[in-house]
């Protein structure tokens, strides 16, 4: 099975996490189902964090110049 791109994995995990949160916020799940959803949510959060860390590393590599890192401030224009 081909490996999913990090972006797709992140987006899919985040979407599923949002659905779990919505279900849990409704308060209609049993305790057992709530615990299963929470456990799944923790796993999805870890997946998202890992994908973000990988993306950050790629950005840092791309911004490296002459062996030193030059980070430029983000401007939202």
Secondary structure, DSSP 8 states (H G I E B T S, - for coil): -----HHHHHHHHHHHHHHHHHHHHHT-S-HHHHHHHHHHHHHHHHHHHHHHHHHHHHHHHHHEETTEE--------
